[in-house]
Amino acid sequence: MPTVFDAAGDVDTAAIRFNVERWMRTDLTGVLALGSNGEAPMLDEDEADRVVAATRDAMPSDRTLLVGTGRESTRQVIAASKRAAALGASAVLVRTPFFFKAQMTNDVLTTHYRAVADASPVPVVLYNMPQTTGVILTAPVVRALAQHPNIIGIKETSVELERLGQFVASAPDTFTVLCGAAPVIYPALVSGARGGILAAANVVPELFTRLAGHARAGRHAEALALQQQLTPFARLVTSVHGVAGLKAAMEMAGYRGGIPREPLPPMSAAGAVEVRAELERLTAIPRP
């Protein structure tokens, strides 16, 4: 989920609660706070804690609250994970450190994640996002880390389904692979992913949960049709217009979005026209 800021640029906890309460009236099984679309690197630590607290406060106890606690040092990740757990996180999502990417070898990453998992009071989900970090969690690393009792899954944010398939094939059944790229959520589910963490689902959650239901029930023609309808919109609010596009789309759909935190730019007028046209096309899809 995006982090909403008020007119003064501060975290708007009331708007966050509004969004979460509305999402919880859909079939979404949980929420990710402080992910990349949550502008997590832009937040102070006290702001991050306020986001987590507001999100948990608006969620039923049986829904999953996943919290991004990725930082550059192992010490920082452990501290953030402990705070998130104390605030009600169900699990933490930990991206790869990347500032010193040339030194992030397989051995270094394995040691880092094991130390985090040993210290975290709640389960750890790995976060592979190489297009942003420049660091790749490879299949051998994930296979080794999947043996740790407190590492329960991975979010693979890539359209490279071969790597996702390797994770599914090489990890134990107790390890959950999640897709982080909406344009390939249907083939990812067919390939063994158990779910998705998707930016566009902030705006049209019902369509994504419907797609997942079709895929799990073997209604592949229906799932593929929805995938084809959702992909142009998903690309607009991620790779094309980024956080500004996602927040603009949320406002159009009746959620609270606001504008990104500087230096991220606000949405352009031309971009808003593009997003609105795609959103109107999606909302015209007949309900089953």
C-alpha positions as CSV (number, residue, x, y, z in Angstrom):
1,M,0.0,0.0,0.0
2,P,1.1,3.6,-0.5
3,T,1.8,5.8,2.4
4,V,-0.6,8.8,2.4
5,F,0.7,12.2,3.3
6,D,-1.4,15.2,4.3
7,A,-1.2,18.7,2.8
8,A,1.7,19.5,5.1
9,G,3.6,16.5,3.9
10,D,3.2,14.5,7.1
11,V,2.0,10.9,7.4
12,D,-1.8,10.9,7.3
13,T,-2.8,8.1,9.6
14,A,-6.6,8.8,9.2
15,A,-6.3,8.4,5.5
16,I,-4.3,5.2,5.9
17,R,-7.0,3.8,8.2
18,F,-9.7,4.7,5.7
19,N,-7.9,2.8,2.9
20,V,-7.1,-0.2,5.0
21,E,-10.7,-0.5,6.3
22,R,-12.0,-0.4,2.7
23,W,-9.5,-3.0,1.5
24,M,-10.5,-5.2,4.4
25,R,-14.1,-5.3,3.1
26,T,-12.7,-7.1,0.0
27,D,-11.3,-10.6,-0.3
28,L,-7.7,-9.4,0.1
29,T,-6.0,-11.6,2.7
30,G,-3.7,-8.9,3.9
31,V,-1.8,-5.7,3.4
32,L,1.9,-4.8,2.9
33,A,2.9,-1.6,4.7
34,L,6.2,0.1,4.0
35,G,7.0,-1.6,0.7
36,S,8.6,0.2,-2.3
37,N,5.2,1.8,-3.2
38,G,4.9,2.8,0.4
39,E,7.9,5.1,-0.2
40,A,9.6,3.4,2.7
41,P,13.1,4.9,2.1
42,M,11.5,8.3,2.3
43,L,10.2,7.9,5.8
44,D,11.8,8.6,9.2
45,E,11.8,5.7,11.6
46,D,9.1,7.2,13.8
47,E,7.0,7.8,10.7
48,A,7.4,4.2,9.7
49,D,6.2,3.1,13.1
50,R,3.1,5.3,12.9
51,V,2.2,3.8,9.5
52,V,2.5,0.3,10.9
53,A,0.4,1.2,14.0
54,A,-2.3,2.8,12.0
55,T,-2.5,-0.1,9.5
56,R,-2.7,-2.7,12.2
57,D,-5.4,-0.7,14.1
58,A,-7.6,-0.8,11.0
59,M,-7.3,-4.5,10.3
60,P,-9.1,-7.5,11.7
61,S,-6.8,-9.7,13.7
62,D,-7.1,-12.6,11.3
63,R,-5.8,-10.6,8.3
64,T,-2.1,-10.6,7.6
65,L,0.0,-7.4,8.1
66,L,3.3,-7.7,6.3
67,V,5.7,-4.9,7.0
68,G,8.7,-3.9,5.0
69,T,11.8,-3.7,7.2
70,G,14.6,-3.7,4.7
71,R,17.5,-1.5,5.6
72,E,21.2,-1.4,4.6
73,S,22.7,-2.9,7.7
74,T,21.8,-6.2,9.4
75,R,21.5,-4.3,12.7
76,Q,19.0,-1.8,11.3
77,V,16.9,-4.6,9.8
78,I,16.8,-6.4,13.1
79,A,15.8,-3.2,15.0
80,A,13.1,-2.4,12.5
81,S,11.7,-5.9,12.5
82,K,11.5,-6.0,16.3
83,R,9.6,-2.7,16.3
84,A,7.3,-3.9,13.6
85,A,6.6,-7.1,15.5
86,A,5.8,-5.1,18.7
87,L,3.3,-3.0,16.6
88,G,1.4,-6.0,15.4
89,A,3.2,-7.2,12.2
90,S,2.4,-10.7,11.2
91,A,5.6,-11.0,9.3
92,V,8.3,-8.8,7.9
93,L,9.4,-8.3,4.2
94,V,13.1,-7.8,3.9
95,R,14.7,-6.5,0.7
96,T,18.3,-7.1,-0.2
97,P,20.8,-4.5,1.0
98,F,22.2,-2.8,-2.2
99,F,24.3,0.3,-1.5
100,F,27.4,-1.8,-1.5
101,K,26.0,-4.1,-4.2
102,A,29.4,-5.3,-5.4
103,Q,30.0,-6.9,-2.0
104,M,26.6,-8.5,-1.7
105,T,27.8,-12.0,-2.6
106,N,25.7,-15.1,-2.0
107,D,27.5,-15.8,1.2
108,V,27.1,-12.3,2.5
109,L,23.3,-12.3,1.7
110,T,22.9,-15.7,3.3
111,T,24.6,-14.6,6.5
112,H,22.6,-11.4,6.5
113,Y,19.2,-13.1,6.2
114,R,20.0,-15.8,8.7
115,A,21.0,-13.2,11.3
116,V,17.8,-11.3,10.7
117,A,15.6,-14.5,10.9
118,D,17.4,-15.6,14.1
119,A,16.6,-12.3,15.7
120,S,13.1,-11.4,14.3
121,P,10.2,-12.1,16.6
122,V,8.0,-12.7,13.6
123,P,8.6,-14.7,10.4
124,V,10.7,-13.3,7.6
125,V,9.7,-13.0,3.9
126,L,12.6,-12.4,1.5
127,Y,12.2,-9.6,-1.1
128,N,13.8,-10.0,-4.5
129,M,13.6,-6.7,-6.5
130,P,16.7,-6.7,-8.8
131,Q,15.4,-4.0,-11.1
132,T,15.6,-1.6,-8.2
133,T,18.4,-2.9,-6.1
134,G,20.7,-4.4,-8.7
135,V,21.1,-7.4,-6.3
136,I,19.6,-10.8,-7.1
137,L,18.6,-13.5,-4.7
138,T,19.5,-16.6,-6.7
139,A,17.9,-20.0,-6.5
140,P,20.7,-21.6,-4.5
141,V,20.6,-18.8,-1.9
142,V,16.8,-19.0,-1.6
143,R,17.0,-22.8,-1.4
144,A,19.4,-22.5,1.5
145,L,17.5,-19.8,3.3
146,A,14.2,-21.6,2.9
147,Q,15.5,-24.2,5.3
148,H,15.5,-21.7,8.1
149,P,12.5,-22.2,10.3
150,N,11.7,-18.4,10.5
151,I,12.1,-17.7,6.8
152,I,8.7,-18.5,5.3
153,G,8.6,-17.2,1.8
154,I,9.8,-14.8,-0.9
155,K,8.3,-11.9,-2.9
156,E,9.7,-12.2,-6.4
157,T,9.1,-8.8,-8.1
158,S,10.1,-9.6,-11.7
159,V,8.5,-10.6,-14.9
160,E,11.2,-13.4,-15.2
161,L,9.0,-16.4,-14.5
162,E,11.9,-18.8,-14.9
163,R,13.4,-17.5,-11.6
164,L,10.1,-17.7,-9.9
165,G,9.7,-21.3,-11.1
166,Q,13.1,-22.2,-9.8
167,F,12.1,-20.9,-6.3
168,V,8.9,-22.9,-6.4
169,A,10.8,-26.1,-7.5
170,S,13.7,-25.8,-5.1
171,A,12.0,-24.8,-1.9
172,P,10.1,-26.9,0.6
173,D,6.3,-27.0,0.6
174,T,6.2,-24.8,3.7
175,F,7.9,-22.0,1.8
176,T,5.6,-19.6,0.0
177,V,6.5,-17.9,-3.3
178,L,4.6,-14.7,-4.0
179,C,4.5,-12.8,-7.3
180,G,5.2,-9.0,-7.1
181,A,4.5,-8.2,-10.8
182,A,0.9,-7.8,-11.8
183,P,1.5,-8.2,-15.5
184,V,2.5,-11.9,-14.8
185,I,0.3,-12.8,-11.9
186,Y,-1.7,-15.3,-13.8
187,P,1.2,-17.3,-15.2
188,A,3.0,-17.0,-11.8
189,L,0.0,-18.6,-10.1
190,V,0.0,-21.4,-12.7
191,S,3.8,-21.8,-12.1
192,G,3.3,-22.4,-8.4
193,A,3.1,-19.0,-6.8
194,R,0.6,-19.0,-3.9
195,G,-0.4,-15.4,-4.2
196,G,0.7,-11.9,-5.1
197,I,1.7,-8.5,-3.6
198,L,0.6,-6.1,-6.3
199,A,0.5,-2.3,-6.5
200,A,-2.5,-2.3,-8.9
201,A,-4.5,-4.3,-6.4
202,N,-4.6,-1.2,-4.2
203,V,-7.0,0.3,-6.8
204,V,-9.0,-2.7,-8.2
205,P,-8.6,-5.4,-5.5
206,E,-11.8,-7.2,-6.5
207,L,-10.4,-7.9,-10.1
208,F,-7.2,-9.4,-8.8
209,T,-8.9,-11.6,-6.2
210,R,-11.3,-12.7,-8.9
211,L,-8.3,-13.6,-11.2
212,A,-6.7,-15.6,-8.4
213,G,-9.9,-17.4,-7.8
214,H,-10.3,-18.4,-11.5
215,A,-6.7,-19.6,-11.6
216,R,-7.0,-21.7,-8.5
217,A,-10.3,-23.2,-9.7
218,G,-8.8,-24.1,-13.1
219,R,-10.9,-21.6,-15.0
220,H,-7.9,-20.6,-17.1
221,A,-9.7,-18.9,-20.0
222,E,-11.4,-16.5,-17.5
223,A,-8.1,-15.9,-15.6
224,L,-6.2,-15.2,-18.8
225,A,-8.9,-12.8,-20.0
226,L,-8.6,-10.8,-16.7
227,Q,-4.9,-10.8,-16.9
228,Q,-5.0,-9.3,-20.4
229,Q,-7.4,-6.7,-19.2
230,L,-5.4,-5.7,-16.1
231,T,-1.9,-5.6,-17.6
232,P,-2.1,-2.2,-19.3
233,F,-3.4,-0.6,-16.2
234,A,-0.9,-2.3,-14.0
235,R,2.0,-1.1,-16.1
236,L,0.7,2.5,-16.0
237,V,0.6,2.6,-12.2
238,T,4.0,1.0,-11.8
239,S,6.7,1.1,-14.5
240,V,5.2,4.0,-16.5
241,H,4.0,6.5,-13.9
242,G,5.3,5.0,-10.6
243,V,4.1,6.0,-7.2
244,A,2.4,9.2,-8.5
245,G,0.4,7.1,-11.0
246,L,-0.7,4.6,-8.3
247,K,-1.7,7.4,-5.9
248,A,-3.6,9.2,-8.6
249,A,-5.5,6.0,-9.6
250,M,-6.4,5.4,-5.9
251,E,-7.9,8.9,-5.7
252,M,-9.9,8.2,-8.9
253,A,-11.2,5.0,-7.3
254,G,-12.3,6.7,-4.1
255,Y,-9.4,5.8,-1.9
256,R,-7.0,8.3,-0.3
257,G,-3.8,8.7,-2.3
258,G,-2.4,12.2,-2.2
259,I,1.0,13.0,-3.8
260,P,4.4,11.4,-3.4
261,R,7.0,12.8,-1.1
262,E,9.7,14.9,-2.8
263,P,11.9,14.5,-4.8
264,L,9.3,12.1,-6.4
265,P,7.3,14.2,-8.8
266,P,3.5,14.6,-8.7
267,M,1.3,13.1,-11.5
268,S,1.3,15.0,-14.8
269,A,-2.0,16.0,-16.3
270,A,-1.4,13.9,-19.4
271,G,-0.6,10.9,-17.3
272,A,-3.7,11.3,-15.2
273,V,-5.8,11.2,-18.4
274,E,-4.1,7.9,-19.4
275,V,-4.7,6.4,-16.0
276,R,-8.3,7.5,-15.8
277,A,-9.1,6.0,-19.2
278,E,-7.7,2.6,-18.2
279,L,-9.4,2.7,-14.9
280,E,-12.8,3.5,-16.5
281,R,-12.3,0.6,-18.9
282,L,-11.6,-1.8,-15.9
283,T,-14.6,-0.6,-13.9
284,A,-16.8,-1.4,-16.9
285,I,-15.9,-5.1,-16.7
286,P,-19.1,-6.9,-15.8
287,R,-19.3,-8.5,-12.3
288,P,-19.8,-12.2,-12.3
